[in-house]
Amino acid sequence: MGGPVNARRLPTAYLEQPCRAALHHVVGMGFEWSLNPYVGCAHRCTFCYVRSFERRADRASDERYGRTVRVKVNIAERLRWELSRRSWQRQSVHIGTATDPYQPAEGSYRLTRACLVALDDFRTPAALITRGPMAVRDIDVLATMTAHAGATVIFSVPTLDDAVWRTTEPGTAPPRARLRALERLRAAGVNAGVAVAPILPGLSDGADSLAAVLAAARRSGASFVWPSMVRLQPGTREHFIEALSRDWPELVPRYQQIFAGRTSVPSAVAAPALEAMASLRARWGFSEQPAPRREPPAAPRQLALRL
Ligand code: SF4
């Protein structure tokens, strides 16, 4: 029998694979070091930018994306070795740049937590981006990092609309659960805010939709909010348009026009949403950027291990 695939019910296979390096040097991203405990993401968002990375790596970027997640089982030990090198300058490490560090596997593997503990032991600041309320589990480590070298948690919350969330993010927890997690982190003194990302033309770019997200972020105590329009690079584009033609077929011609010969939303199309965001941020006193990190203090002589 045919019919639409219910991506929420698709099983995920987990492959345990040791990694050779925990930290990856990146260029042109506004930060120098990234860390991803997993490869692939069981959240399977239809707009996921990682699909384009997968396409370039000659791996599946279609409906199969997220059905296999590779688990870097040795990443925390590897990270400790890298952080202990004399050459390590304790620059900020960005976690979750190519996968969600709080996807379901983290509940049992606890690799993100082990990496946070290692970063804290070596007084290295971190910024983490996620759609996972599981971040509250690590509130103790994040609060300790806040007191040491600094920690920032960015929750991606593009919309509060139930239908848009369920359809475009088939594997994530509800956006309001992320905001409740944010509220708890803020209460613990952790720098945490919201990325309204990705904003989808015709689905989540209306002023009312954006105002609802910012009002909820404000109630949760978000210390910053920033917007980002969707990008559809090869690999992401095909899957997103296919999902759109199933879920909102009337929007397909508009997307084909917007993304004709380009991967990002042209400024004329993005302007109303970005202007609405700027105005709401100004009205409610949101910063657009996470607070600048502190200079890392001297590394402790004795490193505690708390897993
Ligand atoms: S949570 Fe992030 S990494 Fe995971 S599928 Fe969604 S956009 Fe991709």
Residues whose N, C-alpha, C, O or C-beta is under 5 A from the ligand:
A	BS01	SF4	C41 H43 R44 C45 C48 V50 A98 T99 D100 R131
